[in-house]
Structure formats: C-alpha cells, structure tokens
Amino acid sequence: MSTYQQLPIKTKPKRPIRVVITTLVILICVVIIACLGLSYYITTQLIHPKHKSVTLNPGDVGLTYKNVAFKSHDGKVTLKGWEMPAATSTNKWIITSHGYTGNRLIWPTNGSPKGTPGLDLFKFLHDNGYNVLTFDYRNSGASGGTTTTVGYYEQQDLLGAIDALLKENPNAQIGLMGWSQGAATTLLTAYQSPAVKVAVADSSFSNLGSYLNTNLTHWSHLPSFPFNPLILKLWVPLSIHINPNNVSPIQSAEKYKGPLLLIASTSDGTIPYTNSQSIYQATEQGNVTFDLFHGPDHTMEFVDQPAAYEKDVLDFFKKNNF
C-alpha cells in the first residue's frame, strides 16, 4: 500500500516591518531636505534680487541734474543717484524712495520708453519749486550692496541721503516721498531726523512680518505651508539677521509728529490698502491725510491718474507750508 507525503506549501516571506519603516523615513527625509533646499533658494532670490539698469536720465525731459554718490548712514554702502535743482534757489528738497527691485526711476519698467513716469514725477516736483534727490537703494540700480532687506537696512540708506543733503545745505527742509518698500522706509526713517518736515508714503505695508505671513506666496510662488515658516522663521533670520516683525512702519509712523500723507489704492493686488488704513488709524489723524484711489494697481496711482495724484500731493504740501 502506497502512502503519500504532503509537501509543505511554500509561502512568500513577509517583508520585515523595519524595511517599510526605513523606506518611510527615507522618503520623509527627502521631502524635508527638498523643502529646506527650495525654501533656501527662494530666500536667496528674494534678498538678492537682480539690479534693474538705469536707462534714462533727467536730461531726457529737459531737467538740469548732476550725478551724486554718498555713503549710507552707517558708512557701509555707496549709493548713487541724481540731484535736480529747482529753477529758483530754495532750501526745500524732496527725496524719493523707490520700491523693491526698483531703482531711482521709481517705475523703471513702466512707460515708453521704460522709466518715463519717474522723469515726469521729477519734472512735476521741479516745476513746482522743489529740489529733488533720487537715488538707488542698496542692491539696486548703480548702488553698491548685495542684499535687500525691505526697509530694515534701507533706513541707513535714506539717513545717508539726508546726511548728504544737510552737508551740502545745512538749512535744507526735507520732504520724503516713497513707494512700496520706499514708503515703508520713509515711515521707518522720518521720525529720526528733525530736518524731515513732511512725508508721503504710497502703498506701504504696516508691519513686514504680518504682511509676509499672509502675502509671502505672492513673492515666493510657493504654498504657504511649509514654506512661509521655513523662509520667515529660519532662512531670513539666518541670512540677514533680522526679524521681519521688527520692520514696523506702523510703529515708526506713530513716532513721527510731522505732516504725513498716506496714499493707497483699493485695487492694489500686492499690498492691500488696509495696511495704509491701519497706519492712518494708528497715527494722530489731525496731522495725517489718507488718500484712497480706486483703479490703479500697486504704486500706480501717479502713472494711471497723474492729475489727481499731483493735486493731492501739492494740496498736502501747501496745507503744511512746504
């Protein structure tokens, strides 16, 4: 009688759980490294933007001008710009401050040829009896420096411009005009010099930290999580040693007791007009004027509605005997 022996059934061995865990850990590490690397790259691009060349000069609209160079207040950066004297001798000066990635032409990518609106602005100020100083901030145009800090170290540049004017004309009465980053720098700086008699801030943020927390994606083109915390809490402090929350035009504006004109547009898609509104509400309103435009995009009020803009600025200057 034959007997049959049942052979054991071969089963596929189970993958050890540690292999699965190892794979997951590797994947998580790859994702973390990728996020760190990408956020670092974007941070370097944001704080080291490329310079825009200065392609026109005031002579193109018939203005007399001279090239100037001066040091930032801390002596670390050489800044370059133009002085345009008024037709009649005066101690009244306007210092203009351009925005992020801009240059002394204020709107270097607008108009035909590009940069024309800035020359039109200078001519408007000149024709109304003001000397004008416009310059490239650090890491912009023809000026030195390799890092942009959106107002923090730029204060040193604007104070350097004020120093240069007072050295040239000790009796200078100075008005500051700024757009976007330049508006923020104007507000951060105005209270620091008694020579500043009036200030105009067009489209400023109220606090850099709070602004970037909700609007960094506009500049980084990355999802807010996890990239906003990585950029703002890790790479920015490590790269330029500042806390964006300490760049606070709203707090500085409260310290400035001179006449202040705030300008914004309800159609601003870059820095919501509510930033200027918050600054207005936080300051002494009796000495502060808030002009709200409808239609122009970020800092484009003068470009799109020059007649209204010029009237608002001149009315503000005349109201305050400047």
C-alpha positions as CSV (number, residue, x, y, z in Angstrom):
1,M,0.0,0.0,0.0
2,S,1.5,3.3,-1.1
3,T,1.4,6.3,1.1
4,Y,1.5,10.0,0.1
5,Q,3.6,12.5,2.0
6,Q,2.1,16.1,1.9
7,L,4.8,18.5,0.9
8,P,4.8,21.8,2.8
9,I,3.4,24.8,0.8
10,K,6.0,27.4,0.2
11,T,4.8,30.9,1.2
12,K,6.3,34.2,0.2
13,P,8.2,35.6,3.2
14,K,6.7,38.7,4.7
15,R,8.7,41.9,4.2
16,P,10.1,42.9,7.5
17,I,8.4,45.9,9.0
18,R,11.7,47.6,9.5
19,V,12.1,47.8,5.8
20,V,8.8,49.6,5.5
21,I,9.8,52.0,8.3
22,T,13.2,52.6,6.8
23,T,11.6,53.5,3.4
24,L,9.2,55.9,5.1
25,V,12.0,57.6,7.0
26,I,14.0,58.0,3.8
27,L,11.0,59.5,2.0
28,I,10.3,61.9,4.8
29,C,14.0,62.9,4.9
30,V,13.9,63.5,1.1
31,V,10.8,65.7,1.5
32,I,12.3,67.7,4.3
33,I,15.6,68.2,2.5
34,A,13.7,69.2,-0.6
35,C,11.6,71.7,1.3
36,L,14.7,73.1,3.1
37,G,16.6,73.4,-0.2
38,L,13.8,75.0,-2.1
39,S,12.9,77.5,0.6
40,Y,16.6,78.4,1.0
41,Y,16.9,79.0,-2.8
42,I,13.8,81.2,-2.8
43,T,15.0,83.2,0.2
44,T,18.3,83.9,-1.6
45,Q,16.4,85.0,-4.7
46,L,14.2,87.4,-2.6
47,I,17.0,89.0,-0.7
48,H,19.4,89.2,-3.6
49,P,17.2,90.4,-6.5
50,K,18.8,91.4,-9.7
51,H,19.5,95.1,-10.3
52,K,17.5,97.0,-12.9
53,S,19.6,99.2,-15.0
54,V,19.1,103.0,-15.1
55,T,18.3,103.6,-18.7
56,L,17.1,107.2,-18.8
57,N,18.2,110.4,-17.1
58,P,16.6,113.8,-16.2
59,G,18.2,115.4,-19.2
60,D,15.7,113.4,-21.3
61,V,12.9,115.7,-20.1
62,G,15.0,118.9,-20.1
63,L,16.0,118.9,-16.4
64,T,19.4,120.0,-15.2
65,Y,20.9,117.4,-13.0
66,K,24.2,116.1,-11.5
67,N,25.3,112.6,-10.6
68,V,25.9,112.2,-6.9
69,A,27.4,109.4,-4.7
70,F,27.3,109.2,-0.9
71,K,27.6,106.7,1.9
72,S,24.8,105.1,3.8
73,H,24.5,106.5,7.3
74,D,26.4,103.5,8.7
75,G,29.1,104.1,6.1
76,K,28.9,100.5,4.7
77,V,27.3,101.1,1.3
78,T,28.0,103.6,-1.5
79,L,24.8,104.9,-3.0
80,K,24.4,106.6,-6.3
81,G,21.7,109.0,-7.7
82,W,20.8,112.4,-9.1
83,E,20.2,115.8,-7.8
84,M,17.9,118.1,-9.7
85,P,18.0,121.7,-8.6
86,A,14.8,123.8,-8.7
87,A,14.8,126.7,-11.2
88,T,14.8,129.2,-8.3
89,S,17.1,128.7,-5.3
90,T,15.3,127.1,-2.4
91,N,16.0,125.1,0.7
92,K,13.1,122.7,0.0
93,W,14.1,119.2,-1.1
94,I,12.2,116.1,-2.0
95,I,14.0,112.8,-1.5
96,T,12.3,110.0,-3.4
97,S,12.5,106.3,-2.4
98,H,11.8,103.5,-4.9
99,G,10.2,100.1,-4.2
100,Y,11.5,96.6,-4.0
101,T,13.6,95.6,-7.1
102,G,13.2,99.1,-8.5
103,N,15.7,101.9,-9.0
104,R,15.9,105.7,-8.9
105,L,13.4,106.0,-11.8
106,I,10.7,104.7,-9.4
107,W,8.8,102.9,-12.2
108,P,11.7,101.6,-14.3
109,T,9.6,99.1,-16.2
110,N,6.6,101.3,-17.0
111,G,6.1,103.9,-19.7
112,S,7.5,104.3,-23.2
113,P,10.4,104.4,-23.1
114,K,10.6,102.5,-19.8
115,G,11.2,104.7,-16.8
116,T,9.4,107.8,-18.3
117,P,6.9,108.1,-15.4
118,G,9.7,108.7,-12.9
119,L,11.1,111.5,-15.0
120,D,7.6,113.0,-15.3
121,L,7.4,112.9,-11.5
122,F,10.7,114.7,-11.1
123,K,9.7,117.4,-13.6
124,F,6.4,117.9,-11.7
125,L,8.3,118.4,-8.5
126,H,10.9,120.6,-10.1
127,D,8.3,122.7,-11.9
128,N,6.6,123.4,-8.6
129,G,9.7,124.8,-7.0
130,Y,11.4,121.8,-5.3
131,N,14.9,120.5,-5.5
132,V,14.9,116.7,-6.0
133,L,17.2,113.9,-4.9
134,T,16.6,110.5,-6.2
135,F,18.9,107.5,-5.7
136,D,19.3,103.8,-6.0
137,Y,18.9,102.0,-2.7
138,R,21.4,99.3,-1.7
139,N,21.5,96.3,-4.1
140,S,19.6,98.4,-6.7
141,G,20.5,100.3,-9.9
142,A,24.0,101.5,-9.8
143,S,24.4,101.4,-6.0
144,G,26.6,99.0,-4.0
145,G,25.5,96.3,-1.7
146,T,24.3,92.8,-2.4
147,T,21.3,92.4,0.0
148,T,17.8,93.8,0.1
149,T,16.0,93.9,3.5
150,V,12.8,95.6,2.5
151,G,13.3,98.6,4.8
152,Y,15.4,97.4,7.7
153,Y,18.9,98.3,6.5
154,E,17.4,100.7,3.9
155,Q,16.8,103.1,6.7
156,Q,20.6,103.6,6.7
157,D,20.5,104.5,3.0
158,L,17.8,107.1,3.5
159,L,19.5,108.6,6.5
160,G,22.7,108.7,4.4
161,A,20.8,110.7,1.8
162,I,19.6,113.1,4.4
163,D,23.2,113.4,5.8
164,A,24.4,114.2,2.3
165,L,21.8,116.9,1.8
166,L,22.5,118.5,5.1
167,K,26.2,118.5,4.5
168,E,25.5,120.3,1.2
169,N,22.8,122.6,2.5
170,P,22.6,122.8,6.4
171,N,19.3,124.7,6.1
172,A,17.7,122.1,4.0
173,Q,14.0,121.4,4.7
174,I,13.3,117.9,3.5
175,G,10.2,116.1,2.3
176,L,10.3,112.4,1.9
177,M,8.3,110.5,-0.8
178,G,8.3,106.7,-1.1
179,W,6.5,103.9,-2.8
180,S,6.0,100.4,-1.5
181,Q,9.3,99.4,0.1
182,G,10.3,103.0,-0.3
183,A,7.1,104.1,1.5
184,A,7.9,101.7,4.4
185,T,11.5,103.1,4.5
186,T,10.1,106.6,4.5
187,L,7.9,105.8,7.5
188,L,10.7,104.0,9.3
189,T,13.1,106.9,8.9
190,A,11.0,110.2,9.0
191,Y,11.0,110.5,12.8
192,Q,14.7,110.0,13.0
193,S,15.7,113.4,11.5
194,P,14.3,116.8,12.5
195,A,15.2,118.0,9.0
196,V,12.2,116.0,7.7
197,K,9.3,118.4,7.5
198,V,6.7,116.3,5.5
199,A,6.4,112.7,4.4
200,V,4.4,110.9,1.7
201,A,4.1,107.1,1.9
202,D,2.4,105.4,-1.1
203,S,1.4,101.8,-0.7
204,S,3.4,100.8,2.4
205,F,2.9,97.7,4.4
206,S,2.1,98.2,8.1
207,N,4.4,95.5,9.5
208,L,6.7,93.4,7.4
209,G,6.3,90.2,9.5
210,S,2.5,90.3,9.5
211,Y,2.4,91.3,5.8
212,L,4.6,88.4,4.7
213,N,2.8,85.9,6.9
214,T,-0.3,86.3,4.7
215,N,1.3,87.5,1.4
216,L,4.6,85.8,1.0
217,T,3.1,83.5,-1.6
218,H,2.7,86.5,-3.9
219,W,6.5,86.8,-4.0
220,S,7.7,83.2,-3.4
221,H,5.1,81.5,-5.7
222,L,5.2,78.6,-3.2
223,P,2.4,77.2,-0.9
224,S,2.3,79.0,2.4
225,F,2.9,75.7,4.3
226,P,5.5,74.6,4.9
227,F,7.4,77.3,3.1
228,N,6.4,80.5,4.8
229,P,7.6,79.3,8.2
230,L,10.8,78.0,6.7
231,I,11.6,81.2,4.9
232,L,10.5,83.7,7.6
233,K,11.5,81.8,10.8
234,L,14.6,80.0,9.6
235,W,16.3,81.3,6.5
236,V,15.6,85.1,6.7
237,P,17.0,85.4,10.3
238,L,20.0,83.2,9.4
239,S,20.7,85.0,6.2
240,I,20.3,88.7,7.1
241,H,20.0,88.5,10.9
242,I,16.7,90.4,11.1
243,N,13.3,89.6,12.5
244,P,10.6,90.8,9.9
245,N,8.3,91.7,12.8
246,N,10.8,94.4,13.8
247,V,10.3,96.2,10.4
248,S,7.3,98.0,11.5
249,P,6.3,101.2,9.7
250,I,3.1,101.5,11.7
251,Q,5.1,101.8,15.0
252,S,7.6,104.3,13.4
253,A,4.7,106.4,12.0
254,E,3.4,106.8,15.5
255,K,6.7,108.4,16.5
256,Y,6.7,110.8,13.6
257,K,4.9,114.0,14.6
258,G,5.2,115.9,11.3
259,P,2.6,116.0,8.5
260,L,2.1,112.7,6.8
261,L,0.3,111.8,3.6
262,L,-0.7,108.2,3.1
263,I,-1.7,107.0,-0.4
264,A,-3.1,103.6,-1.4
265,S,-5.5,102.0,-3.9
266,T,-8.4,99.7,-3.3
267,S,-7.2,97.8,-6.4
268,D,-3.7,97.1,-5.1
269,G,-3.1,93.4,-5.6
270,T,0.3,93.4,-3.9
271,I,0.0,95.3,-0.6
272,P,-3.7,95.6,0.4
273,Y,-4.8,99.2,1.0
274,T,-5.8,98.1,4.5
275,N,-2.2,98.3,5.5
276,S,-2.2,102.1,4.9
277,Q,-5.6,102.3,6.5
278,S,-4.2,100.7,9.7
279,I,-1.3,103.1,9.8
280,Y,-3.8,106.0,9.4
281,Q,-5.9,104.7,12.3
282,A,-2.8,104.3,14.5
283,T,-1.4,107.8,14.0
284,E,-2.5,111.2,15.1
285,Q,-5.2,111.7,12.5
286,G,-5.2,115.5,12.8
287,N,-1.8,115.6,11.2
288,V,-2.3,112.7,8.8
289,T,-4.1,112.6,5.5
290,F,-5.2,109.4,3.8
291,D,-5.9,109.5,0.1
292,L,-7.5,106.3,-1.3
293,F,-7.5,105.8,-5.1
294,H,-9.7,103.4,-7.0
295,G,-8.5,101.5,-10.0
296,P,-4.7,101.7,-10.1
297,D,-2.7,98.6,-9.1
298,H,0.3,98.7,-6.7
299,T,2.0,102.1,-6.6
300,M,0.5,103.0,-10.0
301,E,-1.7,106.0,-8.8
302,F,0.7,108.6,-10.3
303,V,1.2,106.6,-13.5
304,D,-2.6,106.0,-14.1
305,Q,-4.1,109.1,-12.6
306,P,-1.3,111.8,-12.7
307,A,-3.5,114.9,-12.5
308,A,-5.4,113.7,-9.4
309,Y,-2.1,112.5,-7.8
310,E,-0.3,115.8,-8.5
311,K,-3.2,117.7,-7.0
312,D,-3.3,115.6,-3.8
313,V,0.4,116.0,-3.3
314,L,0.5,119.7,-4.0
315,D,-2.5,120.4,-1.8
316,F,-0.8,118.4,1.0
317,F,2.5,120.4,0.6
318,K,0.6,123.8,0.6
319,K,-1.6,122.9,3.5
320,N,1.6,122.2,5.5
321,N,3.5,125.2,4.2
322,F,6.1,123.1,2.4
